Each structure stands twice: as C-alpha cells, then as structure tokens.
C-alpha cells in the first residue's frame, strides 16, 4: 500500500471537508454518528462482557460508518447492504483485527494503570492532585498514540482493500507517522474548535450576564453534539480517502475531427 505524504494543512482541511460532507445530508450524517455512539454505549454497558466485546466490534462499526460517509459523498442511497459493504468478504480479517484491538486495548489499560496515581476526591481536588491528574492524562495519551495510529486506517484497509489484519495495522501506523504534521494540525484545530473557542465565548458571556451564559452554554453544547461530532466522524473517512484512495481515472476525451480545409473555389 502506498500512503501519500500530505501537507500539514490537510489536518485543517479534513475538518472543513467533514463539515461539507455533513452539509450534504445533515440528518443522515447525524443518524450515522449517533447510531455509532449509541452502539458503543450500549455494548459497553453490557455486564461483564461489554468492555471485552466493544474492542472486538469497534473495527466493524468504523467500517459501517465509513461506508455511510462514502455513500453520502458519492450521492448514493444508504441502506443495510451499503453499510455492510466489505464486512462479509473480509469477515476473517475483521475478526482478527477486532482481536488485536482487544489485546492492544487491554495492554494499554494495564500499562496505564501502573502510572495512574490514586486520587481522593472526597474533600475536592488540591492543586497538586490536579497537576498529577494532568500528568497522568498526558502519559495515557502518549501511550495510546501508537495504538490510535495503528487502528486509524486499519479497519478500512482490511474491509475495502482486502489487506490482512497485521499488515493493515502496519500500513496504518506508517501512514499516520508519515502524516504526523497533518494529524498534529488536525488535533490542534479540533482542540481550538471544540474546547478553546467555546471556553472563550462562555467566559465573555459570563462577564456580560448570567442569562446569556446559560443560553450560550446550551447552544454550544448542542453545536458540539449535533455538528462537531458528525464532522469528526466523517473526517476519519476523509483522511483515509486522501492518504490511500486512488483517484478514479479520467475518461479520455473523444477525438475531435479536424475542421475541413479551406480551399479556393
């Protein structure tokens, strides 16, 4: 698999393209996103086996979401067959990929637990405890980065390109590493749009009036849930399209007959 090396600005463009895809069909994009999130929540709430079953299903859920986004982009109807495309023929690879996801997630939890310090929140959180919590979160994010890089493109590579589970993880990690600048801009833009900018708006609103703060707090929460979440989900497909998908060949132009020669009568 040949992974393109994209410029850093593509990280910003993925979110813009995700917004454009969302605007093509907001209801359907929202339904796909909330269907994905609902499945994640429901499976995770199953007693005992839920946390084990969820990593096994996440690759397949990612493919279904990608199938829906691809159909919306191409203007095709989204039905059951469309959402399941690639899962049947590549079911063995998807099962193996889910198993590897379970192993990786389990190792991540075990390793992260070694660094996590116990917190006693009965009397609130002291500045030292808050600092320790931020350090722990930073360590967890650092440990989770290789796993996230390996599984970012892997489900779509297996389902759409027929790549084996192990190779798809390798290709996904290499592609993510080659495009680390784009992903850095992607994460920075997401942090600004999803946290920094709403926070500044709420701070300014709070300085003006409490009523305005309450209204904007609800409005921003709705925007983050019903707009930013679908845009974020769509950007996963769009990043795969830009890094791996081969552009469709352009049909050659039909030959044009030369104009008749002018002759003197």
C-alpha positions as a printed NumPy array, in Angstrom:
array([[  0.   ,   0.   ,   0.   ],
       [  1.297,   3.407,  -0.971],
       [  0.417,   6.067,   1.588],
       [  0.562,   9.641,   0.406],
       [  2.531,  12.169,   2.432],
       [  0.218,  15.158,   2.825],
       [  0.998,  18.698,   3.879],
       [  0.205,  19.907,   7.385],
       [ -2.76 ,  21.98 ,   6.183],
       [ -4.67 ,  18.796,   5.33 ],
       [ -5.339,  18.342,   9.04 ],
       [ -7.417,  21.519,   8.911],
       [ -8.895,  20.607,   5.537],
       [-10.167,  17.252,   6.858],
       [-12.421,  19.081,   9.288],
       [-13.571,  21.526,   6.605],
       [-14.318,  18.611,   4.267],
       [-16.13 ,  16.862,   7.121],
       [-18.309,  19.942,   7.546],
       [-19.007,  19.985,   3.793],
       [-19.964,  16.3  ,   3.904],
       [-22.221,  16.961,   6.889],
       [-23.966,  19.782,   4.999],
       [-24.765,  17.429,   2.103],
       [-27.11 ,  15.409,   4.289],
       [-27.219,  16.612,   7.922],
       [-29.995,  14.226,   9.105],
       [-28.346,  11.104,   7.682],
       [-24.865,  12.06 ,   8.854],
       [-26.219,  12.732,  12.337],
       [-28.107,   9.419,  12.396],
       [-24.95 ,   7.527,  11.378],
       [-22.911,   9.276,  14.062],
       [-25.414,   8.768,  16.843],
       [-26.01 ,   5.181,  15.748],
       [-22.289,   4.556,  16.121],
       [-22.117,   6.265,  19.519],
       [-25.258,   4.511,  20.744],
       [-23.848,   1.11 ,  19.817],
       [-20.631,   1.929,  21.665],
       [-22.537,   2.972,  24.803],
       [-24.975,   0.04 ,  24.74 ],
       [-22.29 ,  -2.589,  24.185],
       [-20.069,  -1.071,  26.874],
       [-22.966,  -1.234,  29.371],
       [-23.456,  -4.995,  28.947],
       [-22.476,  -6.522,  32.285],
       [-19.157,  -8.382,  32.425],
       [-18.638,  -8.933,  28.691],
       [-19.366,  -5.396,  27.475],
       [-15.843,  -3.968,  27.891],
       [-14.458,  -7.093,  26.2  ],
       [-16.973,  -7.124,  23.372],
       [-16.591,  -3.439,  22.493],
       [-12.978,  -3.578,  21.201],
       [-13.933,  -6.594,  19.092],
       [-16.772,  -4.678,  17.419],
       [-15.161,  -1.252,  17.002],
       [-13.355,  -2.06 ,  13.704],
       [-16.628,  -3.257,  12.132],
       [-18.505,  -0.204,  13.439],
       [-15.811,   2.04 ,  11.956],
       [-16.233,   0.369,   8.563],
       [-20.013,   0.818,   8.677],
       [-19.551,   4.497,   9.442],
       [-17.041,   4.807,   6.604],
       [-19.43 ,   3.074,   4.206],
       [-22.146,   5.559,   5.111],
       [-19.856,   8.581,   4.666],
       [-18.62 ,   7.281,   1.308],
       [-22.177,   6.765,   0.076],
       [-23.189,  10.28 ,   1.154],
       [-20.173,  11.775,  -0.616],
       [-20.997,   9.904,  -3.823],
       [-24.701,  10.737,  -3.63 ],
       [-25.781,   7.108,  -3.289],
       [-28.56 ,   5.759,  -1.049],
       [-27.56 ,   4.449,   2.362],
       [-29.17 ,   1.116,   3.202],
       [-28.213,  -2.069,   5.027],
       [-26.23 ,  -3.501,   2.129],
       [-24.31 ,  -0.258,   1.766],
       [-23.394,  -0.122,   5.449],
       [-22.249,  -3.773,   5.479],
       [-20.096,  -3.483,   2.34 ],
       [-16.742,  -5.175,   2.8  ],
       [-17.576,  -6.821,   6.113],
       [-18.812, -10.12 ,   4.66 ],
       [-15.952, -10.863,   2.251],
       [-13.37 ,  -9.741,   4.817],
       [-15.015, -11.153,   7.929],
       [-11.967, -13.244,   8.875],
       [ -9.671, -10.237,   8.677],
       [-12.141,  -8.075,  10.585],
       [-12.44 , -10.672,  13.36 ],
       [ -8.653, -10.847,  13.658],
       [ -8.461,  -7.081,  13.662],
       [-11.014,  -6.943,  16.472],
       [ -8.987,  -9.475,  18.441],
       [ -5.833,  -7.425,  18.004],
       [ -7.75 ,  -4.341,  19.088],
       [ -8.832,  -6.155,  22.251],
       [ -5.25 ,  -7.206,  23.002],
       [ -3.918,  -3.699,  22.388],
       [ -6.622,  -2.051,  24.495],
       [ -6.032,  -4.487,  27.354],
       [ -2.283,  -3.872,  27.323],
       [ -2.885,  -0.12 ,  27.247],
       [ -5.152,  -0.294,  30.315],
       [ -2.653,  -2.462,  32.199],
       [  0.317,  -0.237,  31.395],
       [ -1.612,   2.971,  32.092],
       [ -2.698,   1.626,  35.499],
       [  0.958,   1.43 ,  36.507],
       [  1.317,   5.195,  36.101],
       [ -2.063,   6.304,  37.457],
       [ -1.917,   7.695,  40.983],
       [ -4.938,   7.096,  43.26 ],
       [ -6.996,  10.219,  43.905],
       [ -9.182,  11.006,  46.884],
       [-11.898,  13.391,  45.717],
       [-13.965,  13.403,  48.91 ],
       [-12.55 ,  16.753,  50.   ],
       [-12.129,  18.146,  46.498],
       [ -9.012,  18.218,  44.354],
       [ -5.92 ,  20.017,  45.525],
       [ -3.627,  21.812,  43.063],
       [ -1.071,  19.024,  43.489],
       [ -3.685,  16.375,  42.706],
       [ -4.882,  18.348,  39.668],
       [ -1.303,  18.583,  38.406],
       [ -0.798,  14.849,  38.968],
       [ -4.028,  14.121,  37.088],
       [ -2.883,  16.191,  34.098],
       [  0.445,  14.371,  34.087],
       [ -1.332,  11.006,  34.19 ],
       [ -3.602,  12.029,  31.307],
       [ -0.582,  13.122,  29.299],
       [  1.117,   9.78 ,  29.909],
       [ -2.017,   7.877,  28.901],
       [ -2.322,   9.925,  25.705],
       [  1.325,   9.238,  24.911],
       [  0.878,   5.509,  25.489],
       [ -2.35 ,   5.443,  23.464],
       [ -0.843,   7.233,  20.445],
       [  0.768,   4.134,  18.837],
       [ -2.476,   2.176,  19.256],
       [ -4.509,   5.016,  17.766],
       [ -2.09 ,   5.352,  14.841],
       [ -2.213,   1.624,  14.131],
       [ -6.015,   1.433,  14.12 ],
       [ -6.851,   4.787,  12.487],
       [ -6.839,   3.416,   8.921],
       [ -6.698,  -0.339,   9.639],
       [-10.448,  -1.195,   9.538],
       [-10.963,   0.497,   6.155],
       [ -7.765,  -1.014,   4.739],
       [ -8.947,  -4.502,   5.675],
       [-12.575,  -4.097,   4.569],
       [-12.047,  -2.063,   1.395],
       [ -8.573,  -3.06 ,   0.229],
       [ -8.51 ,  -6.67 ,   1.406],
       [ -5.344,  -6.129,   3.461],
       [ -4.729,  -8.686,   6.214],
       [ -5.175,  -7.579,   9.82 ],
       [ -1.479,  -7.48 ,  10.682],
       [ -0.478,  -5.64 ,   7.512],
       [ -3.308,  -3.141,   7.87 ],
       [ -2.026,  -2.198,  11.331],
       [  1.478,  -1.763,   9.939],
       [  0.359,   0.305,   6.954],
       [ -1.911,   2.431,   9.159],
       [  0.903,   3.155,  11.618],
       [  3.348,   4.042,   8.851],
       [  0.79 ,   6.256,   7.09 ],
       [ -0.032,   8.055,  10.323],
       [  3.663,   8.544,  11.065],
       [  4.342,   9.896,   7.58 ],
       [  1.497,  12.371,   8.017],
       [  2.189,  13.365,  11.62 ],
       [  2.182,  17.047,  10.675],
       [ -1.329,  16.796,   9.25 ],
       [ -2.538,  14.904,  12.324],
       [ -0.891,  17.456,  14.622],
       [ -2.764,  20.284,  12.876],
       [ -5.923,  18.141,  12.955],
       [ -5.659,  17.677,  16.728],
       [ -4.774,  21.325,  17.324],
       [ -7.686,  22.549,  15.207],
       [-10.055,  20.18 ,  16.963],
       [ -8.851,  21.405,  20.374],
       [ -9.346,  25.045,  19.367],
       [-12.804,  24.491,  17.845],
       [-14.041,  22.041,  20.464],
       [-12.578,  23.496,  23.658],
       [-10.661,  26.773,  23.459],
       [-13.12 ,  28.784,  21.343],
       [-16.258,  27.654,  23.236],
       [-14.468,  28.357,  26.508],
       [-13.591,  31.896,  25.464],
       [-17.162,  32.522,  24.303],
       [-18.542,  31.334,  27.648],
       [-16.059,  33.45 ,  29.609],
       [-17.054,  36.572,  27.689],
       [-20.748,  35.718,  28.032],
       [-20.321,  35.246,  31.775],
       [-18.816,  38.71 ,  32.069],
       [-21.862,  40.184,  30.337],
       [-24.73 ,  38.373,  32.061],
       [-25.62 ,  35.05 ,  33.65 ],
       [-28.659,  34.649,  31.391],
       [-26.517,  34.982,  28.274],
       [-24.059,  32.481,  29.726],
       [-26.82 ,  29.916,  30.29 ],
       [-28.216,  30.352,  26.769],
       [-24.838,  30.126,  25.042],
       [-23.826,  27.171,  27.198],
       [-26.807,  25.178,  25.931],
       [-26.361,  26.377,  22.341],
       [-22.657,  25.483,  22.219],
       [-23.356,  22.087,  23.738],
       [-25.9  ,  21.4  ,  21.   ],
       [-23.449,  22.513,  18.296],
       [-20.704,  20.269,  19.656],
       [-23.039,  17.27 ,  19.81 ],
       [-25.022,  17.676,  16.596],
       [-22.405,  19.294,  14.335],
       [-18.867,  18.719,  15.572],
       [-19.406,  15.033,  16.382],
       [-20.629,  14.126,  12.843],
       [-17.849,  16.267,  11.326],
       [-15.281,  14.42 ,  13.439],
       [-16.636,  11.024,  12.405],
       [-16.656,  11.99 ,   8.728],
       [-13.054,  13.209,   8.947],
       [-11.863,   9.651,   9.667],
       [-13.163,   8.529,   6.271],
       [-11.882,  11.665,   4.56 ],
       [ -8.369,  11.188,   5.935],
       [ -8.343,   7.625,   4.562],
       [ -9.56 ,   8.863,   1.193],
       [ -6.802,  11.445,   0.962],
       [ -3.989,   9.182,   2.174],
       [ -4.809,   5.873,   0.49 ],
       [ -7.602,   6.132,  -2.068],
       [ -6.51 ,   6.234,  -5.691],
       [ -8.31 ,   8.863,  -7.765],
       [-10.619,   7.456, -10.391],
       [ -9.133,   7.58 , -13.881],
       [-10.473,  10.318, -16.068],
       [-12.124,   9.062, -19.224],
       [-10.147,  10.096, -22.309],
       [-11.704,  12.809, -24.364],
       [-13.335,  11.738, -27.578],
       [-11.282,  12.59 , -30.653],
       [-12.425,  15.685, -32.429],
       [-12.489,  15.691, -36.196],
       [-10.24 ,  18.366, -37.651],
       [-12.031,  21.243, -39.344],
       [-12.353,  20.938, -43.1  ],
       [ -9.612,  22.544, -45.056],
       [-10.401,  25.797, -46.751],
       [ -9.961,  25.637, -50.497],
       [-10.153,  28.359, -53.052],
       [-13.003,  27.903, -55.475]])
